[in-house]
């Protein structure tokens, strides 16, 4: 999820209120995060703990929902002009898909 959201280890570590080196250890499987860190991460991405721990059976829906959350997080950071450009680009993609 970190890569899809285009976030660095340091950025996610800050969200989890841990050091970047500890986060790196989580990714490498050297250390397991405590429950409060996992909850912060789930809240940040707007997903359930089951989803985060890959216990949810609806994998295709999870991936789609994950992509929507990531797009929404990008949109929240944009100004009005950027959102208008993105909307134009999205409409062009949709039109292109209709013409196939």
Secondary structure, DSSP 8 states (H G I E B T S, - for coil): -TTTTT--HHHHHHHHTS-HHHHHHHHHTSS---HHHHHHHHHHHT--HHHHTT--S-HHHHHHHHHHHHHHHHHHT--HHHHHHHHHHHHHHHHHHHT-
